[in-house]
Amino acid sequence: MSIIGKVDSLWRYPVKSMSGEELEEAFAGYPGVYGDRVFAFKSSASPPGFPYFTAREQRRLLQYRPRFRHREKAARPANLSDADKIGAGPLPADISELMVDVETPDGKTLAIDDPVLIGMLLSEVDTKHQLTLMRSHRAMTDCRPVSIFSLQSARQLSEETEIPIDKRRFRANVYLDLASDQGFDENELVGRSLKLGSKVIVKVLERDPRCAMITLDPDTAERTPAVLKKVAQAHEGTAGVYGAVIVEGMLHKGDPVELLK
């Protein structure tokens, strides 16, 4: 057994590009973290291959706080306990049970499908954007189902840029506290498998190529271009890694992380 660290925190993002929520536990399935990025807004001005309206177009998206209306139903698949007992796979998310309400920056609460919300999102952006709400039973991620980032990488970037770096800039699902003090050690995990907690196994597939999203402060949405510049110059434009779930199960904050092979 080779324990290389622990799970520092778990996060999901009910609406793509809006604020995330920290969880004490989360179900990691083949499609990703249960309830992660099950809503998104599609823009008529975005390319077909990446149709989403994100904080790159409207920075204030990060200041909208989505929350599941039925938190218990959004916590895990409805049949998880019974499925575990008989060795069956859990049911996919029922999108009708994953309804989201959004707290706006000015403190109002609106349903995710309220037309008023779309009007607010379109304020101060080019009129070429026409938005349509997208909903899915699986995560609408940019690449692989699960994103992983270490506290050590955030700390190293802080030292390199001489700017306080909030880990939340990197919008990972799983933040690791690695035993090594060296930043970007998660790069060495590519091609290997991790066991998180007692059951979940994740195959680390590739490094995470970064874009302008990491320049945005997760609270204020203010830009700090130096963060992306340093990642581009010193780390080949990547920070963190992507993985695929090989064995499904529950993750918990504080779970040990074991390197399998």
C-alpha positions in Angstrom: 0.0 0.0 0.0 1.3 3.4 -1.0 -0.6 6.3 0.7 0.4 9.5 -1.1 -2.0 12.0 0.6 -5.6 12.6 1.5 -8.7 14.2 0.1 -8.6 17.8 1.2 -12.1 18.8 -0.1 -14.8 17.7 -2.6 -16.6 20.1 -4.9 -19.3 20.1 -7.5 -20.7 22.8 -9.7 -24.5 22.4 -10.3 -24.4 24.9 -13.1 -21.5 25.1 -15.4 -19.3 28.2 -14.8 -21.3 29.3 -11.7 -20.1 29.1 -8.1 -19.4 25.6 -6.8 -20.4 24.0 -3.5 -18.2 22.1 -1.1 -19.3 18.7 0.0 -18.5 16.5 3.0 -19.2 13.4 0.8 -19.9 12.8 -2.9 -20.8 10.0 -5.2 -18.2 9.4 -7.9 -19.7 7.5 -10.8 -18.6 6.8 -14.4 -20.2 10.0 -15.6 -18.4 12.0 -12.9 -19.5 13.5 -9.5 -23.2 13.1 -8.9 -24.9 16.4 -9.6 -21.9 18.1 -11.1 -22.5 20.4 -14.0 -26.0 19.0 -14.8 -27.1 22.5 -15.9 -25.4 24.8 -18.4 -26.4 27.7 -20.7 -25.9 27.3 -24.4 -25.0 30.4 -26.4 -25.9 31.0 -30.0 -22.5 32.8 -30.3 -20.4 29.8 -29.1 -18.9 27.2 -31.4 -20.8 23.9 -31.9 -18.0 21.9 -30.3 -18.1 24.0 -27.1 -21.6 25.6 -27.1 -21.5 26.9 -23.5 -21.9 30.4 -22.1 -19.2 30.7 -19.4 -17.4 33.2 -17.2 -15.1 33.9 -20.1 -18.0 35.7 -21.7 -19.7 36.9 -18.5 -17.3 37.0 -15.5 -20.2 37.6 -13.0 -21.4 34.1 -13.6 -18.9 33.1 -10.9 -20.9 35.2 -8.4 -24.1 33.3 -9.0 -24.6 30.6 -6.3 -26.7 27.6 -7.4 -28.1 25.2 -4.9 -30.2 22.0 -5.4 -33.7 22.4 -4.2 -33.9 18.9 -2.9 -30.5 18.4 -1.3 -31.0 14.9 -0.1 -32.1 13.6 -3.5 -29.1 15.4 -5.1 -26.6 13.8 -2.7 -26.4 10.4 -4.3 -28.2 8.0 -6.7 -31.6 7.1 -5.3 -31.0 3.3 -5.4 -27.3 3.4 -4.2 -27.8 1.4 -1.0 -29.8 -1.4 -2.7 -27.5 -1.4 -5.7 -24.5 -1.9 -3.4 -26.1 -4.8 -1.6 -26.8 -6.8 -4.8 -23.7 -5.6 -6.7 -25.8 -3.7 -9.3 -25.0 -0.4 -10.8 -26.7 2.8 -9.5 -29.4 4.5 -11.5 -28.3 7.6 -13.4 -29.4 11.0 -12.0 -33.0 11.8 -12.4 -32.8 15.4 -13.7 -36.3 16.1 -12.5 -35.1 15.6 -8.9 -32.0 17.8 -9.5 -33.8 21.2 -9.8 -31.7 24.1 -9.0 -32.4 27.6 -7.5 -29.8 30.3 -8.0 -28.9 33.1 -5.6 -27.9 36.1 -7.7 -25.1 38.6 -6.8 -27.7 41.0 -5.5 -29.3 38.4 -3.2 -32.4 37.4 -5.2 -33.3 33.7 -5.5 -34.5 32.5 -8.9 -35.2 29.1 -10.4 -32.7 28.0 -12.9 -35.3 28.1 -15.7 -36.7 31.5 -14.8 -36.4 33.8 -17.9 -35.5 36.7 -15.5 -32.3 34.8 -14.7 -31.3 34.7 -18.4 -31.9 38.4 -18.7 -29.6 39.0 -15.8 -26.9 36.8 -17.3 -27.0 38.7 -20.5 -26.5 42.1 -19.0 -23.3 43.8 -20.0 -22.4 41.2 -22.7 -22.6 41.4 -26.5 -26.1 41.1 -27.9 -24.9 38.3 -30.2 -25.5 35.9 -27.3 -28.9 34.2 -27.1 -29.1 31.7 -24.3 -30.8 28.4 -24.0 -30.9 26.3 -20.8 -29.3 22.9 -21.1 -29.9 20.1 -18.6 -28.4 16.6 -18.4 -28.3 13.6 -16.1 -24.5 13.5 -16.4 -21.8 16.1 -15.9 -21.3 18.5 -18.8 -17.5 18.6 -18.2 -15.0 20.1 -20.6 -13.0 16.9 -20.9 -12.8 13.9 -18.6 -15.4 13.2 -15.8 -13.3 14.1 -12.8 -10.8 16.9 -12.2 -8.1 16.7 -9.5 -5.8 19.5 -8.2 -3.4 19.6 -5.3 -3.0 22.2 -2.5 0.7 22.0 -3.2 0.3 23.2 -6.7 -1.8 26.2 -5.6 0.9 27.0 -3.0 3.7 26.8 -5.6 1.8 29.1 -8.0 1.3 31.6 -5.1 5.1 31.6 -4.6 5.9 31.8 -8.3 3.5 34.7 -9.0 3.8 36.4 -5.6 0.0 36.5 -5.6 -2.3 34.7 -3.1 -3.8 31.9 -5.1 -7.2 30.5 -4.0 -7.5 26.8 -5.0 -11.1 27.4 -6.1 -9.8 29.2 -9.2 -9.1 25.7 -10.6 -12.6 24.4 -10.2 -11.6 20.9 -9.4 -13.9 18.1 -8.1 -11.2 16.7 -5.8 -8.5 18.7 -4.1 -5.7 16.6 -2.7 -3.3 17.3 0.1 -0.3 15.3 -1.0 2.4 14.0 1.3 5.0 15.6 -1.0 5.6 19.4 -0.5 6.4 19.7 -4.2 3.8 21.4 -6.4 2.5 19.8 -9.6 3.4 16.3 -8.4 0.0 15.2 -9.7 1.5 15.4 -13.1 3.4 12.2 -12.2 0.1 10.4 -11.7 -0.8 10.4 -15.3 -1.3 6.9 -16.6 -1.6 5.5 -13.0 -4.6 4.6 -10.8 -5.6 6.1 -7.5 -7.8 4.5 -4.8 -9.7 7.2 -2.9 -11.2 6.1 0.3 -12.4 2.5 0.7 -13.7 1.9 -2.8 -13.4 4.5 -5.5 -10.7 4.0 -8.1 -9.8 6.8 -10.6 -7.5 6.3 -13.5 -5.5 9.5 -14.1 -5.6 10.1 -17.9 -4.0 13.5 -18.7 -2.9 16.9 -17.5 -5.4 19.6 -17.4 -4.9 22.3 -20.1 -5.8 25.7 -18.7 -7.7 28.7 -20.1 -8.6 32.2 -18.9 -11.0 30.8 -16.3 -8.1 30.5 -13.8 -7.4 34.3 -14.1 -10.7 35.0 -12.4 -11.1 35.4 -8.7 -13.8 33.0 -7.5 -15.4 35.6 -5.3 -15.0 38.9 -7.0 -14.5 37.7 -10.7 -11.6 40.2 -11.0 -9.0 39.2 -13.6 -5.4 38.4 -12.7 -3.7 37.5 -16.0 -0.4 36.7 -14.3 -1.8 33.4 -13.1 -2.4 32.0 -16.6 0.8 33.5 -17.8 2.8 31.7 -15.2 1.0 28.4 -15.9 1.8 28.8 -19.6 5.4 29.8 -19.1 6.4 27.4 -16.3 4.0 24.5 -16.5 3.3 23.9 -20.2 -0.1 25.5 -19.9 -1.4 22.8 -17.5 -2.4 22.7 -13.9 -4.0 19.6 -12.3 -5.1 16.4 -13.9 -8.2 14.8 -15.4 -9.3 11.2 -14.6 -12.0 8.6 -15.2 -13.8 6.6 -12.6 -13.0 2.9 -12.9 -14.8 1.8 -9.7 -17.8 3.8 -8.5 -18.6 4.7 -4.9 -18.8 7.4 -2.2 -15.9 9.8 -1.6 -15.5 11.6 1.8 -13.5 14.6 2.9 -10.3 13.3 4.6 -10.3 10.0 2.7 -6.8 8.5 2.2 -5.4 8.5 -1.4 -3.5 5.3 -2.4 -1.4 4.9 -5.5 -2.2 1.6 -7.0 0.0 1.3 -10.0 
